[in-house]
Each structure stands twice: as structure tokens, then as C-alpha cells.
Amino acid sequence: MVELIPLFMFLVVCLFLMIGYPVAYTLAGTGLLFGCVGIVTGHFDPNLLKAFPDRVFGTMTNTTLIAVPLFVLMGVMLEKSRLAEELLENMAQLMGRLPGGLGISVVLVGMLLAASTGIVGATVVTMGLMSLPTMLKRGYSPSLATGTICATGTLGQIIPPSIALVLLGDILSSAYQQAQLSMGIFNPKPVSVGDLFVGAIVPGLLLVGLYIVYVLFVAKWRPEQAPAVPRDKDVSIAPILFSLLPPILLIVLVLGSIVSGAATPTEAAGVGALGATLLALSKRQLTRSRLAEVGQSTTEVTAMVFAILIGASLFSLVFRGFGGEELITEFFHGLPGGVVSATLIVMLVIFLLGFILDFIEITFVVVPIVGPVLLAMGLDPVWLGIMIAINLQTSFLTPPFGFALFYLRGVAPAEVATTAIYRGVAPFIVIQLLLLAALALWPSLVTWLPAQLQG
């Protein structure tokens, strides 16, 4: 019975989260409760809790995690200063007269916004407020408009530089080092966030390309659902292109400095935050009140991330103290099919948890538990990280519980039916499942570019 305590811990966490308790307090409280009960009953070594202060100190001094508030600041600054809204308007003017051009503009701008913001809720809400009224006014069908916005809003999971990949990179690095130590490799090699960024480039571009192909397909075969938008006669192409360059160059500069090795993700995040601030200043959008809003939003998101990370550290410490890692290892190794079956089960569990948990909670709770076991079975850490990110992205889109659907429903006009949103996201879910299958069949789609750059 004692060996099943880790399973009970996980079920208790899920139960309290579904009731509505805050994630950070649920994780820390569950770990502390089970740890205290285990000490009283003699089934838990109290000396293990002495490692918790060192874990907290290590979290707060982790240089990789410093990139989180900087990337958040960069995204919030672009959002609050209306640069993203201007970008969408200019892109729509440039491509709107093409069949499906407005939808393509939403995908491209949403890609840039998702990459810079990295928070699914913020991106979906922002794109919903900016794009949905315009798309409906221009004659787009509600299902295509809402589906495009929801799918584009979840791109922040995979398009670098992404907060999700920063957090996954840090957790997977620890998991990979732990897996190597368990295999007798005493000089373990870490996984860098830059490796995940590079590995995500090809799948991310493939996903954006497939979205655009789908919009063009609808515009070709059902032109009434994605009509062309007449361009204003007095609009000049040159000013539009000039206005598009600064935010695009900012993203390219941040990502390029990481990929080339000229800067660490943390240093590049600092450049991105400064660049977004200078862009807002150049557009005369950097008012005192807006700067206060950006600072407050950045602080709230950062505090949430680190509070969850600290709570997850206590939970995983107690989980391992009760033999949870050994329990999972025995279960995975006993499965018929070996690593393939184990990976499928983990992906299914993560997909289902994506209905009730955000990517931050899943990254800090599930990945540290299953990551070392899967990596010890021979999986590539970069491939595993990208698969998890796309899997969660699909989960956030899937009716009836997908987070992105709830976010868009909250800002969509009343005349847009919920069923229209569900119908709209269905083709994009199929596209993402096809991409997951392609990455499973051809892992080199993820691993080839990092290997080339390292070589």
C-alpha cells in the first residue's frame, strides 16, 4: 500500500486543482501534507525535507529562468503599446485583397505575437479583440475566423523565443542529467534552451505553413467564407512594409542571437525587452501609466511562474521520497512495446491534463516525474520537449475543455455561437495531430537543425 502513495499524491493534486484551489498552494500543500504524514507513520525520511531550501535557492539563482520575466516584459510591452494591433492592420492592408489574405495576416501576426508573449490566454484574447470583429465585418465565416484565432493563439507553445520552451528546457536539462547519472554517465551533458529553440524552428514553421495552406484551401473552394478585402486606394506599400520591419527585426534579432550562439537566451531576452521598450518609445506609446501596466503584468506573471515552481519543487521532493520515480520506472519498463508504449501513455496523460492545467503546471509537475525515465529509455531530450509542447498546444484547442476556446468565448461577440468555435478549431486540431505523427515518424524534423548547428 505504501508504494502507491505517489499515485495518491498525484490524484489529490488533480482533485484540488479541479475544485479550484491555486496551483502553487495545492502542490506545496499536498507535498507538505503527505510528507508530514509519512514522517509521523515512519514511511518518509525527514532529512529529505532539508534539501528543500537548497532547491528554492537554486531556483531563485537559476540564470536560465531569468529569461522568463524578460520575455514576458517583451511580449506585454508589444501588446500594451498597440504595436501588435498596428502590425495586424498594416499586414491586412498588404495582403487583404488576396482570397483568404486577412486570415493569412492573422496567422502571421499571431505567430509573431505568440512568440513574443508566450502566454496562450494573453495571445488568444488579444487576437480575439483585434481580429475577430474585423474578420466578421469583412464577411469571414464565424467558424473559420474563430478557429484561425484560437489556433494562432496557441502557437506561443512552439514558436521560439517561447516562454514554454524556456521552462521546458530548464526542466528537461535537469531530467536529462539525472537520466545520464542513472545510466552511469558521471559527466552528464545538459540540454540548453537554445537547443529547444533551434529544434522548434522547423516544426513551428511547418505548423504555420499548414495553417496558411488550410486558409488558402478554404478561400479557394469556399470563397464566401474567406472573401478578399478591397485595399484602400490611397494606401502605399512602402510605409506598410516600413512599419512591419521593426517588430519583425526584433524577433529575428532575439532568435538569431540565440541560434548563432552570440547570446544566451537570458541575454537575448534582455535585448528583446529593451528593443520592445524602444519600439514603444519610438511610436510614442510609452506613457507613464502604460509603463506601470506593463510592469504590473510582468510582475504578476513572473510571480505566478516562480510560485508554481517552488510548490512543484516541494511536491516532487516528497514524491521521490516515497519512491515515485521507481514506481514509474517499473511501470514503464513493464509495458509491452517498451519506450514506444511509454511515450504514447505519457503523451495521452499530458494531453488530458492540458484540459485542467496550464503548460506551466504540467511542465513543473509532470515533466520532472516522467522525463528522467523516458530519457533513460533512449529518447532525445530536444525531440521530447518539442513533442510535449505541440501536444499541449493541441490539448488547449480541443473541445469542450480547451483553454483557448474559453479565452476566445470570453471576448467573442454574443452572436458567435460556441458550436461555431468548436467547428472552427476542428481542422486545426487535425493539422496539429498530423504534425505530431510526422515528428514521431521522422524525428529528424526536430533533431536535424540542432545537430547541424552544433556540428
PENORJO-V691330 format. One record per backbone hydrogen bond with DSSP energy under -1.0 kcal/mol. CO is the residue of the C=O (numbers start at 0). NH is the residue of the N-H. Records with the same first field share a line. If there is no record, write none. Layout:
CO->NH, NH
//
This chain:
0->3
1->4
3->7
4->8
5->9
6->10
7->11
8->12
9->13
10->14
11->15
12->16
13->17
14->18
15->19, 20
21->25
22->26
23->27
24->28
25->29
26->30
27->31
28->32
29->33
30->34
31->35
32->36
33->37
34->38
35->39
36->40
37->42, 43
44->47
45->48
47->50
48->51
50->54
51->55
52->56
53->57
54->58
55->59
56->60
58->61
63->66
64->67
65->69
66->70
67->71
68->72
69->73
70->74
71->75
72->76
73->77
74->78
75->79
76->80
77->83
78->81
81->85
82->86
83->87
84->88
85->89
86->90
87->91
88->92
89->93
90->94
91->95
94->97
95->228
97->100
99->103
100->104
101->105
102->106
103->107
104->108
105->109
106->110
107->111
108->112
109->113
110->114
111->115
112->116
113->117
118->122
119->123
120->124
121->125
122->126
123->127
124->128
125->129
126->130
130->134
131->135
132->136
133->137
134->139
135->138
140->144
141->145
142->146
143->147
144->148
145->149
146->150
147->151
148->152
149->153
151->154
153->156
154->157, 158
161->165
162->166
163->167
164->168
165->169
166->170
167->171
168->172
169->173
170->174
171->175
172->176
173->177
174->178
175->179
176->180
177->181
178->182
179->184
180->183
191->195
192->196
193->197
194->198
195->199
197->200
199->203
200->204
201->205
202->206
203->207
204->208
205->209
206->210
207->211
208->212
209->213
210->214
211->215
212->216
213->217
214->218
215->219
216->220
217->221
221->224
224->140
231->234
235->239
236->240
237->241
238->242
239->243
240->244
243->247
244->248
245->249
246->250
247->251
248->252
249->253
250->254
251->255
252->256
253->257
254->258
255->259
256->262
263->267
264->268
265->269
266->270
267->271
268->272
269->273
270->274
271->275
272->276
273->277
274->278
275->279
276->280
277->281
278->282
279->284
280->283
284->286
286->290
287->291
288->292
289->293
290->294
291->295
292->296
293->297
294->298
295->299
296->300
297->301
298->302
299->303
300->304
301->305
302->306
303->307
304->308
305->309
306->310
307->311
308->312
309->313
310->314
311->315
312->316
313->317
314->318
315->319
316->320
317->321
318->323
319->322
322->326
323->327
324->328
325->329
326->330
327->331
328->332
329->333
331->334
334->337
336->339
337->341
338->342
339->343
340->344
341->345
342->346
343->347
344->348
345->349
346->350
347->351
348->352
349->353
351->354
352->355, 356
357->361
358->362
359->363
360->364
361->365, 366
365->369
366->370
369->373
370->374
371->375
373->378
374->377
379->383
380->384
381->385
382->386
383->387
384->388
385->389
386->390
387->391
388->392
389->393
390->394
391->395
395->403
397->401
401->405
402->406
403->407
404->408
405->409
407->411
412->415
416->420
417->421
418->422
419->423
420->424
421->425
424->428
425->429
426->430
427->431
428->432
429->433
430->434
431->435
432->436
433->437
434->438
435->439
436->440
437->441
441->444
442->445, 446
443->447
446->450
447->451
448->452
449->453
450->454
//
